[in-house]
Amino acid sequence: MQRINQLILNEYSYYPKAQLVDYYKLFFQANFGAEHFIADKITAEKKLRKELEQFTFSNFSFWQNIGHKTPIYRISLQLIKDNVVTFDRFLNAFLNSNSPINSKVKNEWKDEWQKIQKTIFTMNLPLKNVETDLEKIQTGVLDFTSVHHSEIYKKQYNPHYRIVTEKEINRL
């Protein structure tokens, strides 16, 4: 429970405009990494190239440890834009961070998210559009899918990143 509190507080300190769906996305990614995002290498590469073409600057941390149970990070595409990391190395780190999710973990996610959500509500964070967010999250929980960032979050922080394991970060 302590790590849950820490992740919520970290997210709030970095991104105080984060909404409930953004916290759901954070914990979904923290638990399941890139699995939800990768159909195949060709599609992942196309999506990454397209996203790189669509933004000029991201007001987002270069990397952020979002690990809940395992060390996993959000890595900003700004690293490619700034020539800190090559496109191919970044893509490979992302692809190599993919791991299958077993059905037992999927079944536990609903209960786990309920505990996380309860913790978020007890912290009295300045959340807007809670009812709408709850509907989106309910669909995500039932379908075992992530959600998109809130419009507030997207406008404020312009997030462009991928989820990468600590092992792959060390290879960058």
C-alpha contacts under 8 A as a table, 3 or more apart, distances in Angstrom:
res1	aa1	res2	aa2	distance
1	M	4	I	5.10
1	M	5	N	6.41
2	Q	5	N	5.19
2	Q	6	Q	6.19
3	R	6	Q	4.88
3	R	7	L	6.09
3	R	68	H	6.46
4	I	7	L	5.22
4	I	8	I	6.27
4	I	68	H	6.95
4	I	116	I	6.85
5	N	8	I	5.21
5	N	9	L	6.14
5	N	119	T	7.34
6	Q	9	L	5.16
6	Q	10	N	5.98
7	L	10	N	5.04
7	L	11	E	6.04
7	L	66	I	6.71
7	L	68	H	7.56
8	I	11	E	5.20
8	I	12	Y	6.13
8	I	23	Y	7.36
8	I	120	I	7.18
9	L	12	Y	5.01
9	L	13	S	6.08
10	N	13	S	5.09
10	N	14	Y	6.20
11	E	14	Y	5.23
11	E	15	Y	5.58
11	E	16	P	7.25
11	E	18	A	7.56
11	E	23	Y	7.88
12	Y	15	Y	5.02
12	Y	16	P	4.47
12	Y	17	K	7.47
12	Y	18	A	6.74
13	S	16	P	5.79
15	Y	18	A	5.59
15	Y	153	Y	7.86
15	Y	157	Y	7.62
17	K	126	P	7.75
17	K	127	L	7.92
17	K	152	I	6.85
17	K	153	Y	6.16
17	K	156	Q	7.50
18	A	22	D	5.66
18	A	23	Y	7.03
18	A	127	L	7.56
18	A	150	S	7.63
18	A	152	I	7.44
18	A	153	Y	5.63
19	Q	22	D	5.19
19	Q	23	Y	6.53
19	Q	126	P	7.96
19	Q	127	L	5.34
19	Q	128	K	6.57
19	Q	130	V	7.95
19	Q	150	S	6.54
19	Q	152	I	7.74
19	Q	153	Y	7.27
20	L	23	Y	5.13
20	L	24	Y	6.28
20	L	127	L	6.57
20	L	130	V	6.66
20	L	133	D	6.22
20	L	134	L	7.71
21	V	24	Y	4.91
21	V	25	K	6.11
21	V	133	D	5.56
21	V	134	L	7.67
21	V	136	K	7.45
21	V	137	I	6.50
21	V	147	V	6.88
21	V	148	H	7.48
21	V	149	H	6.40
21	V	150	S	6.35
22	D	25	K	5.01
22	D	26	L	6.09
22	D	148	H	7.66
22	D	149	H	5.24
22	D	150	S	6.28
22	D	153	Y	7.49
23	Y	26	L	4.89
23	Y	27	F	6.25
24	Y	27	F	5.31
24	Y	28	F	5.99
24	Y	113	W	7.72
24	Y	137	I	7.01
24	Y	146	S	7.75
24	Y	147	V	7.64
25	K	28	F	5.03
25	K	29	Q	6.03
25	K	146	S	5.82
25	K	147	V	5.95
25	K	148	H	7.29
25	K	149	H	7.13
26	L	29	Q	5.29
26	L	30	A	6.00
26	L	66	I	7.18
27	F	30	A	4.73
27	F	31	N	6.01
27	F	66	I	7.88
27	F	68	H	7.39
27	F	113	W	7.99
28	F	31	N	5.27
28	F	32	F	5.89
28	F	33	G	7.45
28	F	146	S	6.30
29	Q	32	F	5.15
29	Q	33	G	4.57
29	Q	34	A	6.91
29	Q	66	I	7.87
29	Q	146	S	7.73
29	Q	163	I	7.24
30	A	33	G	5.86
30	A	66	I	5.45
30	A	67	G	5.06
30	A	68	H	5.37
30	A	69	K	7.56
30	A	70	T	7.83
30	A	72	I	6.55
30	A	73	Y	7.94
31	N	67	G	7.42
31	N	68	H	6.28
31	N	69	K	6.79
31	N	70	T	7.75
32	F	35	E	6.32
32	F	36	H	7.56
32	F	101	I	7.08
33	G	36	H	7.44
33	G	72	I	7.12
33	G	97	S	7.39
33	G	98	N	6.96
33	G	99	S	7.94
33	G	163	I	5.81
33	G	164	V	7.22
33	G	165	T	7.81
34	A	37	F	5.40
34	A	38	I	6.59
34	A	94	F	7.32
34	A	95	L	7.94
34	A	97	S	6.60
34	A	98	N	5.37
34	A	99	S	7.72
34	A	162	R	7.43
34	A	163	I	5.42
34	A	164	V	7.23
35	E	38	I	5.83
35	E	98	N	5.21
35	E	99	S	6.10
35	E	100	P	6.55
35	E	101	I	7.50
36	H	145	T	6.83
36	H	146	S	7.10
37	F	44	A	7.79
38	I	41	K	7.30
38	I	43	T	7.55
38	I	44	A	5.85
38	I	95	L	7.49
38	I	98	N	7.50
39	A	43	T	6.46
39	A	44	A	6.87
40	D	43	T	5.48
40	D	44	A	6.10
41	K	44	A	5.08
41	K	45	E	6.03
41	K	95	L	7.16
42	I	45	E	5.15
42	I	46	K	6.21
43	T	46	K	5.10
43	T	47	K	6.13
44	A	47	K	5.20
44	A	48	L	6.12
45	E	48	L	5.12
45	E	49	R	6.16
45	E	91	L	6.90
46	K	49	R	5.20
46	K	50	K	6.08
47	K	50	K	5.13
47	K	51	E	6.06
48	L	51	E	5.14
48	L	52	L	6.14
48	L	91	L	7.82
49	R	52	L	5.10
49	R	53	E	6.34
50	K	53	E	5.18
50	K	54	Q	6.42
51	E	54	Q	5.11
51	E	55	F	6.77
51	E	160	H	7.63
52	L	55	F	5.94
52	L	56	T	7.95
52	L	77	L	7.14
52	L	81	K	7.65
53	E	56	T	7.80
55	F	58	S	7.42
57	F	78	Q	6.83
57	F	158	N	7.83
58	S	76	S	7.80
58	S	78	Q	6.38
58	S	157	Y	6.77
58	S	158	N	5.24
58	S	159	P	6.11
58	S	160	H	6.59
59	N	156	Q	7.81
59	N	157	Y	4.91
59	N	158	N	5.84
59	N	159	P	7.06
60	F	76	S	6.88
60	F	157	Y	5.76
60	F	158	N	6.81
60	F	159	P	5.80
60	F	160	H	7.63
61	S	64	Q	6.42
61	S	75	I	7.84
61	S	76	S	6.63
62	F	74	R	7.97
62	F	75	I	5.78
62	F	76	S	4.79
62	F	77	L	7.85
62	F	78	Q	6.84
62	F	79	L	6.73
63	W	73	Y	6.35
63	W	74	R	5.40
63	W	75	I	4.46
63	W	76	S	6.04
64	Q	73	Y	5.32
64	Q	74	R	5.18
64	Q	75	I	6.75
65	N	71	P	7.05
65	N	72	I	6.00
65	N	73	Y	4.48
65	N	74	R	6.64
66	I	71	P	7.38
66	I	72	I	5.82
66	I	73	Y	5.36
66	I	74	R	6.84
67	G	70	T	5.23
67	G	71	P	4.53
67	G	72	I	4.61
67	G	73	Y	6.61
68	H	71	P	7.25
68	H	72	I	7.96
71	P	165	T	6.26
71	P	166	E	5.50
72	I	163	I	6.98
72	I	164	V	5.84
72	I	165	T	4.36
72	I	166	E	5.48
73	Y	163	I	5.63
73	Y	164	V	5.29
73	Y	165	T	6.05
73	Y	166	E	6.80
74	R	161	Y	6.04
74	R	162	R	5.63
74	R	163	I	4.71
74	R	164	V	6.36
75	I	79	L	7.91
75	I	161	Y	5.15
75	I	162	R	5.39
75	I	163	I	6.22
75	I	164	V	6.71
76	S	79	L	6.02
76	S	159	P	7.63
76	S	160	H	5.79
76	S	161	Y	4.11
76	S	162	R	6.65
77	L	80	I	5.43
77	L	81	K	6.62
77	L	160	H	5.65
77	L	161	Y	5.11
77	L	162	R	7.34
78	Q	81	K	4.81
78	Q	82	D	5.94
78	Q	160	H	7.63
79	L	82	D	5.23
79	L	83	N	6.17
79	L	84	V	5.09
79	L	85	V	5.71
80	I	83	N	5.00
80	I	84	V	5.99
80	I	85	V	5.21
80	I	86	T	5.82
80	I	87	F	5.95
80	I	90	F	7.47
81	K	84	V	7.73
82	D	85	V	7.87
83	N	86	T	6.34
85	V	89	R	6.60
85	V	90	F	6.40
85	V	172	L	7.02
86	T	89	R	5.33
86	T	90	F	6.17
87	F	90	F	5.19
87	F	91	L	6.04
88	D	91	L	5.08
88	D	92	N	6.02
89	R	92	N	5.13
89	R	93	A	6.10
89	R	172	L	6.54
90	F	93	A	5.17
90	F	94	F	6.26
90	F	172	L	7.26
91	L	94	F	5.10
91	L	95	L	6.11
92	N	95	L	5.02
92	N	96	N	5.84
93	A	96	N	5.19
93	A	97	S	6.18
93	A	164	V	6.34
93	A	165	T	7.91
93	A	168	E	5.11
93	A	169	I	6.96
93	A	171	R	7.62
93	A	172	L	7.27
94	F	97	S	5.20
94	F	98	N	7.04
94	F	162	R	6.57
94	F	163	I	6.38
94	F	164	V	5.25
94	F	165	T	7.98
94	F	168	E	7.71
95	L	98	N	5.57
96	N	99	S	7.98
96	N	168	E	7.07
97	S	163	I	7.45
97	S	164	V	5.33
97	S	165	T	5.34
97	S	168	E	6.73
101	I	105	V	6.88
101	I	106	K	7.26
102	N	105	V	5.65
102	N	106	K	6.65
103	S	106	K	4.90
103	S	107	N	6.19
104	K	107	N	5.17
104	K	108	E	6.40
105	V	108	E	5.11
105	V	109	W	6.30
106	K	109	W	5.28
106	K	110	K	7.84
106	K	144	F	6.92
107	N	110	K	6.71
108	E	111	D	5.69
108	E	112	E	6.25
109	W	112	E	5.00
109	W	113	W	5.94
109	W	141	V	7.37
110	K	113	W	5.25
110	K	114	Q	6.32
110	K	141	V	5.93
110	K	142	L	7.69
111	D	114	Q	5.14
111	D	115	K	6.56
112	E	115	K	5.27
112	E	116	I	6.36
113	W	116	I	4.93
113	W	117	Q	5.91
114	Q	117	Q	5.09
114	Q	118	K	6.10
115	K	118	K	5.15
115	K	119	T	6.28
116	I	119	T	5.08
116	I	120	I	6.27
117	Q	120	I	5.01
117	Q	121	F	6.26
118	K	121	F	5.17
118	K	122	T	6.29
119	T	122	T	5.17
119	T	123	M	6.50
120	I	123	M	5.32
120	I	124	N	7.10
120	I	125	L	7.16
121	F	124	N	5.55
121	F	125	L	7.10
127	L	130	V	6.54
129	N	132	T	5.48
129	N	133	D	6.13
130	V	133	D	4.98
130	V	134	L	5.98
131	E	134	L	5.09
131	E	135	E	6.51
132	T	135	E	5.28
132	T	136	K	6.54
133	D	136	K	5.12
133	D	137	I	6.05
134	L	137	I	5.03
134	L	138	Q	5.96
135	E	138	Q	5.12
135	E	139	T	6.45
136	K	139	T	5.30
136	K	140	G	6.32
136	K	147	V	7.19
137	I	140	G	4.84
137	I	141	V	6.03
137	I	147	V	7.14
138	Q	141	V	5.12
138	Q	142	L	6.13
139	T	142	L	5.19
139	T	143	D	5.94
139	T	145	T	7.92
140	G	143	D	5.22
140	G	144	F	5.41
140	G	145	T	4.64
140	G	146	S	5.72
140	G	147	V	6.38
141	V	144	F	4.94
141	V	145	T	6.56
142	L	145	T	7.89
149	H	153	Y	6.23
149	H	154	K	6.35
150	S	153	Y	5.18
150	S	154	K	6.24
151	E	154	K	5.04
151	E	155	K	6.06
152	I	155	K	5.35
152	I	156	Q	6.09
153	Y	156	Q	5.20
153	Y	157	Y	5.79
153	Y	158	N	7.31
153	Y	159	P	7.94
154	K	157	Y	5.51
154	K	158	N	4.81
154	K	159	P	6.19
155	K	158	N	5.79
164	V	168	E	6.37
164	V	169	I	6.68
165	T	168	E	5.34
165	T	169	I	6.36
166	E	169	I	4.99
166	E	170	N	6.34
167	K	170	N	5.38
167	K	171	R	6.83
168	E	171	R	5.05
168	E	172	L	6.61
169	I	172	L	5.20
